[in-house]
Amino acid sequence: MSIDISTKITKSLRIRNPTMLASGILGISYDVLKRVYYSGAGAVVTKSISIEPREGYKSPTIVKVHGGYINAIGLANPGIDAFMHELSKNNNNGDKSKNNNNSSSKKAIPIILNLVGSSVEEFKHMVKKADEMNILGYELNLSCPHVEKVGLEVGDDPELVYNIIKGVRVLTDKAIIAKLGLGNSDMLEIARVARDAGADALTVMNTVRAMAIDVNTCMPILSNKVGGLSGKAIKPIALRCVYELYKSKIGIPIIGCGGVSSWIDAIEYILAGASAVQVGSALCSSRWIRIFKDINNGITRYLDSKGFKSIEELIGVAHRYD
């Protein structure tokens, strides 16, 4: 039986398989993005790019903990102007005759540009610059847990979330994905606001505020003291969020993110209601180059064993008795 593991990450945008590179671990270099894609990812998401270059925090910026990592890198990135050079390497940039799934070229890869900012105007400025590039769309980082004035401070303000997405929506026909996290606001409320403003999909979720202390120095390990926890430790939380969003009938695709390192993790998210998953912290292992293929092969075997012909038949099956 032929198994179709392609999936829609928006209502009109299909990728070849349900695994995506998550923003944050890699994603500043086009060559690295291309290598990740050819290693088996269905699409790749860049690191968060801001309107101006950011140096980030001083070292130490990451610490390994039981079940994952805590990082406070500070959204270090070269800024939108410099990053345009990397995006321009994805061929056919600016050619609007090419369709959004990049199927017209063997060399182009499906890139989603992750953007971070503190105001409507910052996001609009970046989209105006990037929209001629050969990218699938934008993932708006509304939930970074460790940088002031961007991230969770933005994502906790429903009016600001609405205005950012609405402001970007009028500038582009490309996909808009809102990346949500655990802040002070109800995630379900923010998700509805994002949808109503024009978001095509949701990434759920970002890292969770956390810290680690060195018992020898008696001091917090990270220079910023507080960082974002990622990895297996947050998977049960992120899985619950995906489940509740799908159950709420949010009506737009959900991309699960948090602790995905195996096909079993991916299947759990899909059963909960995700149309795709993102892989981040698991790439810190020596098997990163084959992790996407391993996950996709496992998904294919699972679908075959259960008698499913496609990913779409599996999405949300855990809700059958709701």
N, C-alpha and C positions, 0 to 999 in steps of 0.2 A: 504494500500500500504506500502511495506517495504521501509524504508528510510535508506540509507547508509551514515553515516556522517564520515566515515573514509576518510583520505586524504593523498596524497603524499607530503612530505616536501622536498624530492628530487625526481628525476625521478625513483628511485628504492626503496625508503624508505617510507613505509606507516605507519601512526599512527592511533590509534583507533578513534580519533576525532580531530577536528582542533584547540583545545585549548592547549596552552603550558604555563608552568611557565616561565616568563621572567627572564633573569639574573639580579641579583642586589638586589632584595627584600629579598629573602631567598636563600638557596642553598649551605651553607657550611657543613651542617649536613646531612648525608645519611638518618637518621631517618626522618628528616623534608621533604626531597625530596620524600621519600616513602609515607609519609602521604599526601603530595600534590597530588601525582599520584593516590593514592587510594581514594582521594576526588573527582576525576573525570578528571584530566588533561590527555591529550593525550600523552604528553611527558614533561620532566622537564629539565630545563637548569640550570646549577650551577652558582654560583657567579663567577666573573672573577678571575681566578687563574693565578698567576705570577710565574716566575722562582724562586724567593726568597720570603720569607715572607714579607708582608707589614703591617705596623701598621696603616696606614691611617692618616687622619688629626685629629687634636684635636677637641673636642666638642666646639661649636655646629656644627653638620655635616648635619642636615636636618631641614628644616622649611616648615610648611604648608602654602600654599598661595592659593589665589582664583583659583580654577580649577586644583589643584594638589599639588605637592611638589617640592622643590628645595633641592637637596642633593649634598654634597661634602664630601663623606666618604673617598675618597682617595684610592679606590680599596683595602681596607683592606682585607687581606686573609692570610692563613697559609703557602702559597707557595706550589709548586707542589709536593715536597717530602712528606710533611705531609698529603696533600690531597689524596695521593694515598691510604692511610689507609681507608679513607671514601669510595672511589670508590671500594676498594677490598671487601666491604660488599655486593656489588651487585653480587650475586652468579654466579658461572661459569666463573669468570674472568680468562682470558687467554685461555679459551677453544675455539679454532678457529673452532671447528666443529659446534658451535652454530651459527645460522644465526643472522643477524644484527637486526632483529625486536624483539628479545628476546622472541619470541613466544614459545621457547623450555622450558621455565621455568615460573612457576606461581609466583615465588618469585622475580625474576629479574625485574627491572623496566627500562623503556627507558630513559636513561640519555644522555644528550648532555653536554659535558664539554666546558665551556667558558674559553678561554685563552686570556691573554693580555701580550704584550711584546713590546720591542722597536727595535728588530732586527730579522733578519731571523734566526740567530742561537738560539735565545731564544725560538722562537716558535718551531723550530725543536727539540731542547732538550726536551721540554715538551711533544711533541707528541711521541717521542721515548720512554719516560717513561710511557705514558698513554695508548699506543696503544694495550697493552695486556689486559687492563681492559675491562670489559663487558659494553661498552658504544656504543651509536649509532654513535657518531662522535663528531665533534668539531665546536663550534661557535667562530670565531676569532673576538675579540673585536678590531675593527679598528677605533673606534669613540668615546671613552670616552671624554667628553668635558671639564674636569676640572683637569686632571693630566698631568703634563709636560712630554714630551719625549715618551709618549705612547698615544694611542687613536687617537684623531684628527690629531695630528702631524704625525702619521703614515698614517692615512687614507687620508690625503691631498697629499700624495706623491705617484703618480701612479706607479712609478718604484718600490718603496718599497712594496707596496701592491702586485704587481705582483710577486716579488721575494719571499715574505713571503708565499703566497698561493702556488706558484710553488714548493717552498722548502718543504712545508708540504705535498703537493700532492704526491710526489714521495715516501713518507714514510708510507702512509696509504691508505687502501682501504675503510676506513670509510668515512662517510659524512663530507664534509667541508662546513660550512655556514659562509659567511662573513657578519658581522654586521656593517651596514653603518650609518653615521650620517650627520648632516649639518655642513660642514666645509667650507674651502675656495675654495675647488675644486668642480667641477660639479659632483653631485652624479651619473648622468647617465654615465659619463666617468669612474668613479671609479667602478661602477657596471660592465661595459663592461670589464674593466681590470681584475676584480675579476673572472668573468666568463671565460675569455680567459686563465687565469692562472690555472683554474681547479676547481673553486668553484662550488659546487653542488646546492647551493641555497643562497638567500640573506635574512637577517633580516633587515627590514626597519621600524622604525629607532631608533637610540639611543636618549638619552635625549638632550635637547637644552640648550646652555649656557644662564644662567640667574642669577639674584641676587635679594636679598631683603635687605632693610635698616630699622633699628629700629629708629623711629623718636624721641624716648626718649633719647637714647644714641647717636644718630646722627652717628651711625656706621653701616657698613654692618653686618648682623646677623651671617652669616657663618664664621667660622674661616678662611676659604680659600677665603672668599669674593665672589667668583664666583662658582656656582655649575651647576648642570644639572636639568632642568625643566622636570618633567614627569607628567602624568595624563591627564585628560580631556582637559586641555589647549592646548596640542600639537597634539591632534587627527586630527584636520583638516589639519595640516601641514603634518603629517605622511601619512594620507589618500591620499593627493595630490601626495606625493612622490611615493606611491605604484601605483597609477593610471598612473603616467607618465612613471614609469619603465615598467609596463605591456604594455602600449601603444607603447613603444619603441621596443617591441618584444625582450626583453632581453633573452628569451628562457630558463630560469631556474626558478624554483619555488621561489615565494616571500612569506616571512612570515611577516605579518603586526604587528607592535608593537608601542604602544603609545595611552593611553587613553581608552583601552578596559575594560569596566566594565559591559557590558550587551550584550545580543544576538544581539541587533540592531547594536551596534558598530562592532561586529564580522561580521555580514552580510554586512555592508558597506564595510569593508575591502575586503571581498571575492568578492563582486560585482566589486570592483575596480581592482581586479586581484590577491589578496592574496590567497594562498592555505591553510594557517593556520594563527592563530593569537597568540600573546603572551600576557599574563596578568601579570601586575606588580603592579603598585600603588594601584589598586583596592583591593589588598590583605591586605592593611592597615586597611580595614574596618572590622567590627565584623562579616560580612557575608562571610569572605574569605573561610571558610571551605566548603561552598556550591556553591561558585561562578562558578566553572567550570561546575558543573552539571546544574546549572541554565542556563548558556549560551548554553550548548549543548542541553538542553531540548527546549529552545527557537528556536535554529537553526532547530531542527527537526520539530517543529510545523510550522515554516515558510516555510520550504521546502515542507511539506505536503500541506499547504494552497495554494502554488503557483504551485503545480503539478510537482515539481522536485523530482527525485528519489535519487539523490546523491549530495554531495558537489561539485563534479567535474563539474556537469552541470551548477552550479551557478557561477563558477570562471570567472571573467571578463565580466559578462553580461552587466555591465554598459557601455561597449565599443561597444555595438552592432551597434550604429549609428556613430561611429568614421569615 
